[in-house]
Amino acid sequence: MPPIRKELIAAINKAIILVDHNIHRNIDQQFEFIKKTVLEDDSFTNDEKNL
């Protein structure tokens, strides 16, 4: 199992902070926004994005 990078945790936390509850009203929309935001981060390799 690959080690957890602090940068990944920071990116997830940043995406969670960016969630606008007026736009993403339910948990599914919030999850998709967080996932999309983290996957668009250029600091991660394709291997890390595909985990």
N, CA, C and O atoms as a Tinker XYZ file with bonds, in Angstrom:
   204  protein
     1  N      0.851000   -1.170000    0.000000    73     2
     2  CA     0.000000    0.000000    0.000000    64     1     3
     3  C      0.899000    1.237000    0.000000    63     2     4     5
     4  O      1.841000    1.320000    0.788000    81     3
     5  N      0.612000    2.193000   -0.879000    73     3     6
     6  CA     1.449000    3.394000   -0.941000    64     5     7
     7  C      1.251000    4.277000    0.295000    63     6     8     9
     8  O      0.173000    4.295000    0.890000    81     7
     9  N      2.285000    4.993000    0.663000    73     7    10
    10  CA     2.159000    5.880000    1.828000    64     9    11
    11  C      1.224000    7.053000    1.532000    63    10    12    13
    12  O      1.098000    7.489000    0.387000    81    11
    13  N      0.583000    7.547000    2.563000    73    11    14
    14  CA    -0.308000    8.697000    2.428000    64    13    15
    15  C      0.546000    9.958000    2.431000    63    14    16    17
    16  O      1.333000   10.186000    3.349000    81    15
    17  N      0.384000   10.762000    1.407000    73    15    18
    18  CA     1.160000   11.998000    1.314000    64    17    19
    19  C      0.412000   13.134000    1.994000    63    18    20    21
    20  O     -0.809000   13.248000    1.895000    81    19
    21  N      1.164000   13.955000    2.675000    73    19    22
    22  CA     0.567000   15.111000    3.345000    64    21    23
    23  C     -0.079000   16.048000    2.334000    63    22    24    25
    24  O     -1.064000   16.719000    2.643000    81    23
    25  N      0.480000   16.092000    1.120000    73    23    26
    26  CA    -0.081000   16.955000    0.080000    64    25    27
    27  C     -1.481000   16.491000   -0.322000    63    26    28    29
    28  O     -2.355000   17.307000   -0.615000    81    27
    29  N     -1.682000   15.172000   -0.332000    73    27    30
    30  CA    -2.999000   14.637000   -0.678000    64    29    31
    31  C     -4.026000   15.015000    0.378000    63    30    32    33
    32  O     -5.135000   15.437000    0.049000    81    31
    33  N     -3.662000   14.866000    1.634000    73    31    34
    34  CA    -4.567000   15.242000    2.725000    64    33    35
    35  C     -4.869000   16.732000    2.665000    63    34    36    37
    36  O     -6.010000   17.141000    2.880000    81    35
    37  N     -3.861000   17.547000    2.377000    73    35    38
    38  CA    -4.063000   18.994000    2.270000    64    37    39
    39  C     -4.997000   19.326000    1.113000    63    38    40    41
    40  O     -5.841000   20.213000    1.240000    81    39
    41  N     -4.861000   18.629000   -0.014000    73    39    42
    42  CA    -5.729000   18.880000   -1.172000    64    41    43
    43  C     -7.172000   18.498000   -0.870000    63    42    44    45
    44  O     -8.099000   19.204000   -1.266000    81    43
    45  N     -7.363000   17.387000   -0.171000    73    43    46
    46  CA    -8.720000   16.967000    0.200000    64    45    47
    47  C     -9.331000   17.981000    1.159000    63    46    48    49
    48  O    -10.489000   18.365000    0.998000    81    47
    49  N     -8.569000   18.415000    2.147000    73    47    50
    50  CA    -9.074000   19.408000    3.098000    64    49    51
    51  C     -9.416000   20.721000    2.400000    63    50    52    53
    52  O    -10.421000   21.354000    2.723000    81    51
    53  N     -8.583000   21.131000    1.447000    73    51    54
    54  CA    -8.847000   22.360000    0.694000    64    53    55
    55  C    -10.140000   22.228000   -0.108000    63    54    56    57
    56  O    -10.942000   23.161000   -0.156000    81    55
    57  N    -10.339000   21.072000   -0.737000    73    55    58
    58  CA   -11.554000   20.846000   -1.518000    64    57    59
    59  C    -12.788000   20.863000   -0.622000    63    58    60    61
    60  O    -13.834000   21.384000   -1.010000    81    59
    61  N    -12.669000   20.300000    0.564000    73    59    62
    62  CA   -13.798000   20.299000    1.503000    64    61    63
    63  C    -14.148000   21.724000    1.906000    63    62    64    65
    64  O    -15.324000   22.073000    2.012000    81    63
    65  N    -13.131000   22.545000    2.129000    73    63    66
    66  CA   -13.364000   23.940000    2.503000    64    65    67
    67  C    -14.051000   24.699000    1.370000    63    66    68    69
    68  O    -14.864000   25.588000    1.620000    81    67
    69  N    -13.723000   24.349000    0.121000    73    67    70
    70  CA   -14.274000   25.051000   -1.035000    64    69    71
    71  C    -15.718000   24.676000   -1.364000    63    70    72    73
    72  O    -16.340000   25.333000   -2.199000    81    71
    73  N    -16.262000   23.647000   -0.738000    73    71    74
    74  CA   -17.636000   23.221000   -1.022000    64    73    75
    75  C    -18.597000   24.343000   -0.643000    63    74    76    77
    76  O    -18.597000   24.825000    0.490000    81    75
    77  N    -19.409000   24.746000   -1.606000    73    75    78
    78  CA   -20.450000   25.751000   -1.363000    64    77    79
    79  C    -21.763000   25.004000   -1.141000    63    78    80    81
    80  O    -22.308000   24.405000   -2.068000    81    79
    81  N    -22.260000   25.044000    0.074000    73    79    82
    82  CA   -23.453000   24.278000    0.423000    64    81    83
    83  C    -24.717000   24.826000   -0.235000    63    82    84    85
    84  O    -25.747000   24.152000   -0.244000    81    83
    85  N    -24.655000   26.024000   -0.780000    73    83    86
    86  CA   -25.797000   26.554000   -1.519000    64    85    87
    87  C    -25.856000   25.979000   -2.930000    63    86    88    89
    88  O    -26.929000   25.921000   -3.531000    81    87
    89  N    -24.720000   25.557000   -3.457000    73    87    90
    90  CA   -24.673000   24.969000   -4.797000    64    89    91
    91  C    -24.731000   23.448000   -4.710000    63    90    92    93
    92  O    -25.496000   22.809000   -5.433000    81    91
    93  N    -23.927000   22.874000   -3.830000    73    91    94
    94  CA   -23.846000   21.421000   -3.664000    64    93    95
    95  C    -24.699000   21.056000   -2.451000    63    94    96    97
    96  O    -24.200000   20.949000   -1.331000    81    95
    97  N    -25.978000   20.868000   -2.696000    73    95    98
    98  CA   -26.934000   20.748000   -1.597000    64    97    99
    99  C    -26.965000   19.381000   -0.922000    63    98   100   101
   100  O    -27.335000   19.293000    0.249000    81    99
   101  N    -26.589000   18.313000   -1.622000    73    99   102
   102  CA   -26.622000   17.009000   -0.964000    64   101   103
   103  C    -25.227000   16.395000   -0.942000    63   102   104   105
   104  O    -24.303000   16.895000   -1.583000    81   103
   105  N    -25.093000   15.317000   -0.203000    73   103   106
   106  CA   -23.775000   14.711000    0.018000    64   105   107
   107  C    -23.179000   14.171000   -1.273000    63   106   108   109
   108  O    -21.959000   14.175000   -1.437000    81   107
   109  N    -24.023000   13.705000   -2.196000    73   107   110
   110  CA   -23.513000   13.180000   -3.467000    64   109   111
   111  C    -22.882000   14.286000   -4.302000    63   110   112   113
   112  O    -21.815000   14.090000   -4.885000    81   111
   113  N    -23.525000   15.436000   -4.364000    73   111   114
   114  CA   -22.970000   16.567000   -5.106000    64   113   115
   115  C    -21.682000   17.060000   -4.448000    63   114   116   117
   116  O    -20.730000   17.424000   -5.137000    81   115
   117  N    -21.655000   17.071000   -3.137000    73   115   118
   118  CA   -20.461000   17.503000   -2.420000    64   117   119
   119  C    -19.303000   16.542000   -2.683000    63   118   120   121
   120  O    -18.176000   16.975000   -2.918000    81   119
   121  N    -19.581000   15.236000   -2.642000    73   119   122
   122  CA   -18.537000   14.249000   -2.895000    64   121   123
   123  C    -17.982000   14.383000   -4.308000    63   122   124   125
   124  O    -16.767000   14.343000   -4.500000    81   123
   125  N    -18.856000   14.540000   -5.296000    73   123   126
   126  CA   -18.406000   14.677000   -6.684000    64   125   127
   127  C    -17.555000   15.936000   -6.861000    63   126   128   129
   128  O    -16.561000   15.913000   -7.587000    81   127
   129  N    -17.935000   17.026000   -6.208000    73   127   130
   130  CA   -17.143000   18.256000   -6.284000    64   129   131
   131  C    -15.757000   18.047000   -5.676000    63   130   132   133
   132  O    -14.753000   18.461000   -6.256000    81   131
   133  N    -15.704000   17.406000   -4.515000    73   131   134
   134  CA   -14.424000   17.157000   -3.850000    64   133   135
   135  C    -13.551000   16.250000   -4.715000    63   134   136   137
   136  O    -12.360000   16.507000   -4.889000    81   135
   137  N    -14.144000   15.198000   -5.249000    73   135   138
   138  CA   -13.392000   14.270000   -6.096000    64   137   139
   139  C    -12.848000   14.972000   -7.334000    63   138   140   141
   140  O    -11.685000   14.792000   -7.694000    81   139
   141  N    -13.689000   15.772000   -7.984000    73   139   142
   142  CA   -13.271000   16.495000   -9.189000    64   141   143
   143  C    -12.149000   17.477000   -8.860000    63   142   144   145
   144  O    -11.182000   17.591000   -9.613000    81   143
   145  N    -12.273000   18.176000   -7.751000    73   143   146
   146  CA   -11.271000   19.159000   -7.354000    64   145   147
   147  C     -9.922000   18.500000   -7.076000    63   146   148   149
   148  O     -8.885000   19.012000   -7.497000    81   147
   149  N     -9.928000   17.381000   -6.381000    73   147   150
   150  CA    -8.677000   16.690000   -6.063000    64   149   151
   151  C     -8.057000   16.104000   -7.329000    63   150   152   153
   152  O     -6.841000   16.175000   -7.506000    81   151
   153  N     -8.871000   15.526000   -8.208000    73   151   154
   154  CA    -8.332000   14.923000   -9.430000    64   153   155
   155  C     -7.768000   15.959000  -10.395000    63   154   156   157
   156  O     -6.903000   15.633000  -11.207000    81   155
   157  N     -8.235000   17.184000  -10.323000    73   155   158
   158  CA    -7.724000   18.240000  -11.194000    64   157   159
   159  C     -6.427000   18.854000  -10.678000    63   158   160   161
   160  O     -5.799000   19.654000  -11.371000    81   159
   161  N     -6.027000   18.487000   -9.474000    73   159   162
   162  CA    -4.790000   19.010000   -8.892000    64   161   163
   163  C     -3.593000   18.448000   -9.656000    63   162   164   165
   164  O     -3.438000   17.232000   -9.761000    81   163
   165  N     -2.750000   19.328000  -10.188000    73   163   166
   166  CA    -1.615000   18.914000  -11.018000    64   165   167
   167  C     -0.420000   18.408000  -10.215000    63   166   168   169
   168  O      0.546000   17.922000  -10.803000    81   167
   169  N     -0.461000   18.509000   -8.915000    73   167   170
   170  CA     0.696000   18.093000   -8.125000    64   169   171
   171  C      0.743000   16.586000   -7.887000    63   170   172   173
   172  O      1.695000   16.085000   -7.289000    81   171
   173  N     -0.272000   15.859000   -8.349000    73   171   174
   174  CA    -0.318000   14.416000   -8.142000    64   173   175
   175  C     -0.039000   13.671000   -9.437000    63   174   176   177
   176  O     -0.369000   14.138000  -10.526000    81   175
   177  N      0.575000   12.499000   -9.296000    73   175   178
   178  CA     0.847000   11.665000  -10.463000    64   177   179
   179  C     -0.432000   10.939000  -10.864000    63   178   180   181
   180  O     -1.387000   10.872000  -10.089000    81   179
   181  N     -0.444000   10.398000  -12.074000    73   179   182
   182  CA    -1.611000    9.637000  -12.525000    64   181   183
   183  C     -1.835000    8.408000  -11.658000    63   182   184   185
   184  O     -2.981000    8.019000  -11.431000    81   183
   185  N     -0.767000    7.791000  -11.171000    73   183   186
   186  CA    -0.912000    6.638000  -10.285000    64   185   187
   187  C     -1.637000    7.027000   -8.999000    63   186   188   189
   188  O     -2.485000    6.279000   -8.511000    81   187
   189  N     -1.312000    8.172000   -8.463000    73   187   190
   190  CA    -1.967000    8.626000   -7.235000    64   189   191
   191  C     -3.425000    8.983000   -7.490000    63   190   192   193
   192  O     -4.277000    8.771000   -6.627000    81   191
   193  N     -3.711000    9.514000   -8.647000    73   191   194
   194  CA    -5.084000    9.888000   -8.967000    64   193   195
   195  C     -5.963000    8.669000   -9.203000    63   194   196   197
   196  O     -7.179000    8.745000   -9.030000    81   195
   197  N     -5.370000    7.547000   -9.595000    73   195   198
   198  CA    -6.137000    6.347000   -9.916000    64   197   199
   199  C     -6.318000    5.405000   -8.742000    63   198   200   201
   200  O     -6.881000    4.324000   -8.917000    81   199
   201  N     -5.866000    5.770000   -7.561000    73   199   202
   202  CA    -6.026000    4.894000   -6.399000    64   201   203
   203  C     -7.433000    4.852000   -5.917000    63   202   204
   204  O     -7.733000    4.159000   -4.945000    81   203
